[in-house]
């Protein structure tokens, strides 16, 4: 009987230790192309121009039991902008838009994460074109679990809208094209 009590106590301590474990850090899987930063902006009010950034890296800490312990850090190579049109991409890299010669990186660092663990709000600072502004990302957890290679992954999607003028991008694209919409898809590998 005493042995059973000792085993039950040890099991209880193990469960308690697991439930009180430190938040887990994930490396965003850009090597396996399981993450993307996409954008769209209206073209003359008639259609949508879409594109993405091909090169970025980052990490996130995810604590599903206490989201306030979670955080996100991402660095984007702005020269990797890709709208599937070489001349347009050259223009997007110019001083009219991303000024990549002066600002080769865009950086996002979260300041607060709140929500339910499935639906969350990520607040943070985005530095783009040399300007830092507070932004809010609406995010949803897609899933998590073991992968076929012995690792553990989690995935999220998110979206936000940026006013171009807030980041000193003032090229006149017409009244329908003052905002860019970002669509984020992130899969991370637990470290």
BELTA-V928126 format. One record per residue. N is the residue number from 1. SS is DSSP state (H for helix, E for strand, L for the rest). Layout:
BEGIN
<<N & SS> <N & SS>>
END
This chain:
BEGIN
<<1 & L> <2 & H> <3 & H> <4 & H> <5 & H> <6 & H> <7 & H> <8 & H> <9 & H> <10 & H> <11 & H> <12 & H> <13 & H> <14 & H> <15 & H> <16 & H> <17 & H> <18 & H> <19 & H> <20 & L> <21 & L> <22 & L> <23 & L> <24 & E> <25 & E> <26 & E> <27 & E> <28 & E> <29 & L> <30 & L> <31 & L> <32 & L> <33 & L> <34 & L> <35 & L> <36 & E> <37 & E> <38 & E> <39 & E> <40 & E> <41 & E> <42 & E> <43 & E> <44 & L> <45 & L> <46 & L> <47 & E> <48 & E> <49 & E> <50 & E> <51 & E> <52 & E> <53 & E> <54 & L> <55 & L> <56 & E> <57 & E> <58 & E> <59 & E> <60 & E> <61 & E> <62 & E> <63 & L> <64 & L> <65 & L> <66 & L> <67 & H> <68 & H> <69 & H> <70 & L> <71 & E> <72 & E> <73 & E> <74 & E> <75 & E> <76 & E> <77 & E> <78 & H> <79 & H> <80 & H> <81 & E> <82 & E> <83 & L> <84 & L> <85 & L> <86 & H> <87 & H> <88 & H> <89 & H> <90 & H> <91 & H> <92 & H> <93 & H> <94 & L> <95 & L> <96 & L> <97 & L> <98 & L> <99 & L> <100 & L> <101 & L> <102 & L> <103 & L> <104 & L> <105 & E> <106 & E> <107 & E> <108 & E> <109 & E> <110 & E> <111 & E> <112 & E> <113 & E> <114 & E> <115 & E> <116 & L> <117 & L> <118 & L> <119 & E> <120 & E> <121 & E> <122 & E> <123 & E> <124 & E> <125 & E> <126 & E> <127 & E> <128 & E> <129 & L> <130 & L> <131 & E> <132 & E> <133 & E> <134 & E> <135 & E> <136 & E> <137 & E> <138 & E> <139 & E> <140 & E> <141 & E> <142 & E> <143 & E> <144 & E> <145 & E> <146 & E> <147 & L> <148 & L> <149 & L> <150 & L> <151 & L> <152 & E> <153 & E> <154 & E> <155 & E> <156 & E> <157 & E> <158 & E> <159 & E> <160 & E> <161 & E> <162 & E> <163 & E> <164 & H> <165 & H> <166 & H> <167 & H> <168 & L> <169 & L> <170 & L> <171 & L> <172 & L> <173 & L> <174 & L> <175 & L> <176 & L> <177 & L> <178 & L> <179 & E> <180 & E> <181 & E> <182 & E> <183 & E> <184 & E> <185 & E> <186 & E> <187 & E> <188 & E> <189 & E> <190 & E> <191 & L>>
END
